[in-house]
């Protein structure tokens, strides 16, 4: 068994191993090449910081990772870990971390970050044994947007850039990695970003990725809530995506009002919960 970064791996090879690894997952799923390419770009995954396990030259396991600096802290995000069924039981996840952590230490990285599905107790225990602890619980929603009663006074328009100082002031909760400022800035070309305006004043916004069919961020000015502004933003996305089902992943469950809004006003199903886990790099 050999351990290397994924710097020279092809997208097709990674796609094959990714789908094989997740074919019997707690929640099986299958990515197309387009979605995998979009995921790598959207999450700013860096193959030079990602680890691979190779058996006789063939990739059999991987840890996909990205790096960001926030508030003086260099964080490494795990955007996906997988091992093909035939190579399990050999401690490959631990060995891949043993391989990659010295490389991260050389980069003065401080923290490892990942998400794991609630109820996947085997994985949770494995990560706890690697030194990870649960930081918060995140809710995942999906479904078709139900047409709701919207605010007739606000106007919806496209945002050409992100006025983050304004947008962040709307937040009750911090987005997870996939919806973080680091990932979304600069504005991805193929994303739909809409603002809600009361006259000239921006009072709400939504960021939607058509390829993944995901809403990455949405928020309304605290002084303008419960006026149908959030509903109008989601109605606009519903119109633009022809009513296709969407997903909103990793909503911090500490915001009860956000979960209630998505369930009751937008008609989405809270089908899954995840734990965000962290570990210091020492």
C-alpha positions as CSV (number, residue, x, y, z in Angstrom):
1,X,0.0,0.0,0.0
2,X,1.3,3.4,-1.0
3,X,0.1,6.8,0.2
4,X,0.4,9.9,-2.0
5,X,-1.5,13.2,-2.7
6,X,-4.1,13.2,-5.5
7,X,-2.1,15.8,-7.5
8,X,-1.8,13.5,-10.5
9,X,-5.1,11.7,-10.3
10,X,-7.5,12.1,-13.2
11,X,-11.1,13.2,-12.7
12,X,-12.4,10.0,-14.3
13,X,-10.4,7.8,-11.9
14,X,-11.5,9.8,-8.9
15,X,-15.1,9.6,-10.0
16,X,-15.0,5.9,-10.4
17,X,-13.4,5.3,-6.9
18,X,-15.7,7.9,-5.3
19,X,-18.9,6.3,-6.6
20,X,-17.7,2.8,-5.8
21,X,-16.8,3.9,-2.2
22,X,-20.2,5.4,-1.6
23,X,-22.3,2.7,-3.4
24,X,-23.0,1.1,0.0
25,X,-22.9,4.2,2.2
26,X,-25.4,4.9,4.9
27,X,-27.2,7.0,2.2
28,X,-25.9,5.6,-1.1
29,X,-25.3,8.2,-3.8
30,X,-23.8,8.5,-7.3
31,X,-22.1,11.5,-8.8
32,X,-21.9,12.4,-12.5
33,X,-18.6,13.7,-13.8
34,X,-20.3,17.2,-14.1
35,X,-21.4,17.2,-10.5
36,X,-17.9,16.0,-9.2
37,X,-16.2,18.7,-11.2
38,X,-18.7,21.2,-9.9
39,X,-18.1,19.9,-6.3
40,X,-14.3,20.2,-6.6
41,X,-14.6,23.8,-7.9
42,X,-17.4,24.9,-5.6
43,X,-15.7,23.6,-2.4
44,X,-12.2,24.7,-3.7
45,X,-10.9,21.2,-3.1
46,X,-7.1,21.0,-3.6
47,X,-5.7,17.8,-4.9
48,X,-2.3,18.7,-3.6
49,X,-3.7,18.7,-0.1
50,X,-5.8,15.6,-0.6
51,X,-4.6,12.1,0.3
52,X,-4.9,8.8,-1.6
53,X,-4.3,5.2,-0.8
54,X,-2.9,3.2,-3.7
55,X,-2.8,-0.6,-4.0
56,X,-0.6,-1.8,-6.8
57,X,-0.8,1.6,-8.3
58,X,-4.6,1.8,-8.2
59,X,-6.5,4.3,-6.1
60,X,-8.6,2.5,-3.5
61,X,-9.1,5.3,-0.9
62,X,-9.1,9.1,-0.7
63,X,-9.6,12.1,1.5
64,X,-10.5,15.3,-0.5
65,X,-9.4,18.5,1.2
66,X,-9.5,22.3,1.0
67,X,-7.7,25.0,2.9
68,X,-8.8,28.4,4.1
69,X,-7.6,31.1,6.6
70,X,-10.2,32.6,8.8
71,X,-9.5,34.9,11.8
72,X,-5.9,34.0,11.7
73,X,-6.7,30.3,11.8
74,X,-5.7,28.0,8.9
75,X,-8.5,25.3,8.5
76,X,-8.4,22.1,6.5
77,X,-11.8,20.9,5.3
78,X,-12.5,17.3,4.5
79,X,-14.9,17.4,1.5
80,X,-15.2,13.6,1.3
81,X,-13.5,10.4,2.5
82,X,-14.0,7.1,0.9
83,X,-12.5,3.6,0.7
84,X,-13.6,1.0,-1.8
85,X,-15.4,-2.0,-0.1
86,X,-12.6,-4.4,-1.1
87,X,-10.0,-2.4,0.8
88,X,-11.8,-1.7,4.1
89,X,-10.7,-3.0,7.4
90,X,-7.1,-2.0,6.9
91,X,-7.2,1.3,8.8
92,X,-6.7,3.3,5.6
93,X,-8.4,6.4,6.8
94,X,-6.1,6.7,9.8
95,X,-3.1,5.9,7.5
96,X,-4.1,8.6,5.0
97,X,-4.4,11.1,7.8
98,X,-1.0,9.9,9.2
99,X,0.4,10.6,5.7
100,X,-1.2,14.0,5.1
101,X,-1.0,15.6,8.5
102,X,2.8,16.2,8.3
103,X,2.2,18.0,5.0
104,X,-0.4,20.1,6.6
105,X,1.8,20.9,9.6
106,X,4.4,22.2,7.1
107,X,1.8,24.6,5.9
108,X,1.1,25.7,9.5
109,X,-2.5,24.4,9.4
110,X,-4.3,24.6,12.7
111,X,-7.6,22.7,12.5
112,X,-9.2,19.8,10.7
113,X,-12.9,20.1,9.9
114,X,-15.4,17.5,8.5
115,X,-19.0,16.5,8.5
116,X,-20.4,13.1,9.3
117,X,-24.0,11.9,9.1
118,X,-25.8,11.6,12.4
119,X,-26.5,7.9,13.0
120,X,-23.4,6.8,11.2
121,X,-22.0,5.7,14.5
122,X,-19.2,3.7,13.1
123,X,-17.8,6.7,11.3
124,X,-18.4,9.0,14.3
125,X,-16.5,6.6,16.6
126,X,-13.7,6.3,14.0
127,X,-13.3,10.1,13.8
128,X,-13.5,10.4,17.6
129,X,-10.6,7.9,17.8
130,X,-8.7,10.1,15.4
131,X,-9.1,13.0,17.9
132,X,-12.2,14.7,16.3
133,X,-15.0,16.2,18.5
134,X,-18.5,17.3,17.6
135,X,-18.7,21.0,17.2
136,X,-22.4,21.5,16.1
137,X,-25.4,19.7,14.5
138,X,-26.4,20.6,11.0
139,X,-29.7,20.0,9.2
140,X,-30.1,19.1,5.5
141,X,-33.3,19.9,3.6
142,X,-34.6,19.0,0.2
143,X,-37.8,19.1,-1.9
144,X,-39.6,21.3,-4.3
145,X,-40.2,24.9,-3.3
146,X,-43.9,25.5,-2.6
147,X,-45.3,28.7,-4.0
148,X,-45.9,30.9,-1.0
149,X,-47.4,34.3,-0.2
150,X,-44.8,36.8,-0.9
151,X,-44.1,40.5,-0.3
152,X,-45.5,42.6,-3.1
153,X,-43.5,45.7,-2.1
154,X,-39.9,44.4,-2.4
155,X,-38.2,44.0,-5.8
156,X,-36.0,41.0,-6.7
157,X,-32.9,41.7,-8.7
158,X,-29.6,40.0,-9.5
159,X,-26.6,40.8,-7.4
160,X,-23.5,41.4,-9.5
161,X,-21.1,41.0,-6.6
162,X,-21.2,40.2,-2.9
163,X,-21.4,43.1,-0.4
164,X,-20.3,40.8,2.4
165,X,-20.3,43.4,5.1
166,X,-24.1,43.9,4.4
167,X,-24.9,40.3,3.8
168,X,-23.1,38.9,6.9
169,X,-25.0,41.4,9.1
170,X,-28.2,39.5,8.1
171,X,-26.9,36.2,9.5
172,X,-28.2,34.4,12.6
173,X,-25.9,31.4,12.0
174,X,-22.5,30.8,10.4
175,X,-22.7,28.9,7.1
176,X,-20.8,25.6,6.9
177,X,-17.8,25.2,4.6
178,X,-19.9,24.6,1.5
179,X,-21.7,27.9,1.9
180,X,-18.9,29.9,3.5
181,X,-17.6,33.3,2.2
182,X,-14.3,31.6,1.3
183,X,-16.0,29.1,-1.0
184,X,-18.4,31.6,-2.6
185,X,-16.0,34.5,-3.1
186,X,-15.4,35.5,-5.8
187,X,-18.9,34.9,-7.1
188,X,-19.1,31.7,-9.1
189,X,-20.0,32.5,-12.7
190,X,-22.7,29.9,-13.0
191,X,-24.5,30.7,-9.7
192,X,-27.8,32.6,-9.4
193,X,-27.6,35.3,-6.8
194,X,-30.6,37.4,-6.1
195,X,-31.2,40.3,-3.8
196,X,-34.5,41.7,-2.3
197,X,-34.7,45.5,-2.3
198,X,-37.0,47.8,-0.4
199,X,-36.4,50.8,-2.6
200,X,-32.7,51.1,-2.8
201,X,-32.0,49.2,0.4
202,X,-30.9,45.5,0.1
203,X,-32.9,43.6,2.7
204,X,-32.4,40.0,1.8
205,X,-30.6,37.7,-0.6
206,X,-30.3,34.1,-1.8
207,X,-27.4,32.2,-3.5
208,X,-28.3,29.2,-5.7
209,X,-26.1,26.7,-7.7
210,X,-28.0,25.4,-10.7
211,X,-25.7,22.4,-11.4
212,X,-25.9,21.0,-7.9
213,X,-29.4,22.4,-7.4
214,X,-28.4,23.7,-4.0
215,X,-29.1,26.9,-2.1
216,X,-25.8,27.8,-0.5
217,X,-26.9,30.9,1.5
218,X,-30.0,32.9,2.2
219,X,-30.8,35.5,4.8
220,X,-33.1,38.5,5.4
221,X,-32.3,41.7,7.3
222,X,-33.5,41.2,11.0
223,X,-35.6,44.3,10.7
224,X,-37.5,43.0,7.7
225,X,-38.4,39.4,8.7
226,X,-41.9,37.8,8.7
227,X,-42.9,40.0,5.8
228,X,-42.7,37.4,3.0
229,X,-39.3,38.5,1.7
230,X,-37.7,35.1,2.2
231,X,-40.6,33.5,0.5
232,X,-40.3,35.9,-2.5
233,X,-36.6,35.0,-2.9
234,X,-37.4,31.3,-2.9
235,X,-40.3,31.8,-5.3
236,X,-37.9,33.5,-7.7
237,X,-35.6,30.5,-7.5
238,X,-38.5,28.2,-8.1
239,X,-39.4,30.2,-11.2
240,X,-35.8,30.1,-12.5
241,X,-35.3,26.4,-12.0
242,X,-38.8,25.4,-13.3
243,X,-39.9,24.0,-10.0
244,X,-37.2,21.3,-9.8
245,X,-36.3,19.9,-6.4
246,X,-33.6,21.7,-4.5
247,X,-31.4,21.0,-1.5
248,X,-30.1,23.2,1.4
249,X,-27.4,21.5,3.3
250,X,-25.9,22.1,6.8
251,X,-28.2,24.6,8.4
252,X,-27.1,25.1,12.0
253,X,-29.9,23.6,14.1
254,X,-29.4,26.3,16.8
255,X,-31.5,28.5,14.6
256,X,-35.0,27.1,15.2
257,X,-36.6,29.9,13.2
258,X,-34.6,29.0,10.0
259,X,-35.6,25.3,10.2
260,X,-39.2,26.2,10.8
261,X,-39.2,28.6,7.8
262,X,-37.8,26.0,5.5
263,X,-40.3,23.4,6.6
264,X,-43.4,25.4,6.9
265,X,-43.1,28.3,4.5
266,X,-40.9,26.7,1.7
267,X,-42.2,23.2,2.1
268,X,-38.9,21.4,2.3
269,X,-38.2,18.1,4.2
270,X,-35.5,17.9,6.8
271,X,-34.4,14.5,5.7
272,X,-31.0,14.3,7.2
273,X,-28.8,15.7,10.0
274,X,-25.0,15.8,10.2
275,X,-22.4,16.6,12.8
276,X,-19.6,19.1,12.1
277,X,-16.5,17.7,13.8
278,X,-13.2,19.4,14.4
279,X,-9.7,18.4,15.5
280,X,-6.6,20.5,16.3
281,X,-3.5,19.8,14.3
282,X,-0.6,19.5,16.7
